[in-house]
């Protein structure tokens, strides 16, 4: 009975995704990303920092040069999945949001995709 309740609670939880950026304070570069669930993306990033392992190949050089401690995770915009939305619709909304953010940040130094 408890297992069934836990499963139902998990399915009923609010899903908060959105746009985030990974900042390298050593060279002022950053990378924009989207995630269906921001908390999971942030946990993954924290794991990479703790294990001193870069999250993506495009960050390898900066990670090795400046170290894990020079990187940070910043949430730029959140998007809650609506009850009526399919996963495909939700991912499409996130994709559109991600496409809008480079323009919002185009004046920022160090932008990298």
C-alpha positions as CSV (number, residue, x, y, z in Angstrom):
1,X,0.0,0.0,0.0
2,X,2.8,2.5,0.9
3,X,4.6,1.7,-2.3
4,X,1.5,2.5,-4.3
5,X,1.0,5.8,-2.5
6,X,4.6,6.8,-3.0
7,X,4.3,6.1,-6.7
8,X,1.1,8.1,-7.0
9,X,2.7,11.0,-5.1
10,X,5.7,10.9,-7.5
11,X,3.4,11.0,-10.5
12,X,1.4,13.9,-9.1
13,X,4.3,16.1,-8.2
14,X,4.8,19.4,-9.8
15,X,7.4,19.3,-12.6
16,X,9.4,22.5,-12.9
17,X,11.8,22.8,-15.8
18,X,13.3,25.8,-17.4
19,X,16.4,27.5,-18.7
20,X,19.7,27.7,-16.9
21,X,23.2,28.6,-17.6
22,X,26.5,27.2,-16.5
23,X,28.9,30.0,-15.7
24,X,32.7,29.9,-15.7
25,X,33.9,32.8,-13.5
26,X,37.5,32.2,-14.6
27,X,36.9,33.4,-18.1
28,X,33.4,34.9,-18.0
29,X,32.0,32.3,-20.4
30,X,28.7,30.6,-20.0
31,X,26.6,28.0,-21.6
32,X,22.8,28.0,-21.9
33,X,20.8,24.8,-21.4
34,X,17.2,23.7,-20.8
35,X,16.0,20.9,-18.5
36,X,12.7,19.2,-18.1
37,X,13.4,19.1,-14.4
38,X,15.7,21.8,-13.1
39,X,16.3,20.2,-9.7
40,X,17.7,17.1,-11.5
41,X,20.0,19.2,-13.7
42,X,21.3,21.1,-10.7
43,X,21.9,17.9,-8.8
44,X,23.9,16.5,-11.8
45,X,25.9,19.7,-12.0
46,X,26.7,19.5,-8.2
47,X,27.8,15.9,-8.7
48,X,30.2,17.0,-11.5
49,X,31.7,19.7,-9.3
50,X,32.2,17.3,-6.4
51,X,33.9,14.7,-8.6
52,X,35.8,17.4,-10.5
53,X,34.6,16.1,-13.8
54,X,33.3,18.5,-16.5
55,X,29.6,18.1,-17.5
56,X,30.2,18.5,-21.2
57,X,33.1,18.2,-23.7
58,X,32.7,21.9,-24.7
59,X,33.5,22.9,-21.1
60,X,36.6,20.6,-20.7
61,X,39.3,23.2,-21.4
62,X,37.8,25.8,-19.1
63,X,37.1,23.2,-16.4
64,X,40.7,22.0,-16.5
65,X,42.1,25.6,-16.6
66,X,40.0,27.2,-13.9
67,X,38.8,24.2,-11.9
68,X,35.4,23.1,-10.8
69,X,35.1,25.7,-8.1
70,X,35.0,28.5,-10.8
71,X,31.8,27.1,-12.3
72,X,28.3,27.9,-11.1
73,X,24.7,26.9,-12.0
74,X,22.2,29.7,-12.5
75,X,18.5,29.3,-13.1
76,X,17.3,32.0,-15.6
77,X,13.7,31.0,-16.1
78,X,11.3,28.4,-14.8
79,X,8.4,26.7,-16.6
80,X,5.9,24.4,-14.8
81,X,4.5,21.5,-16.8
82,X,0.8,21.9,-17.0
83,X,-1.4,18.9,-16.2
84,X,-2.9,18.9,-19.7
85,X,0.5,19.1,-21.5
86,X,2.2,16.1,-23.0
87,X,5.9,15.5,-22.6
88,X,6.4,16.5,-26.2
89,X,4.5,19.7,-25.9
90,X,6.4,20.6,-22.7
91,X,9.8,19.8,-24.3
92,X,8.7,22.0,-27.3
93,X,7.9,24.9,-24.9
94,X,11.4,24.5,-23.3
95,X,13.0,24.5,-26.7
96,X,11.3,27.8,-27.7
97,X,12.3,29.4,-24.4
98,X,15.9,28.3,-24.9
99,X,15.9,29.8,-28.4
100,X,14.8,33.2,-27.0
101,X,17.5,33.4,-24.3
102,X,20.5,34.1,-26.5
103,X,18.9,37.3,-27.7
104,X,18.1,38.3,-24.1
105,X,21.8,37.7,-23.2
106,X,23.5,38.8,-26.5
107,X,25.0,41.8,-24.8
108,X,26.6,39.6,-22.1
109,X,30.3,39.0,-22.5
110,X,31.5,35.5,-22.9
111,X,28.3,34.0,-24.4
112,X,28.9,30.5,-25.8
113,X,26.3,28.0,-27.0
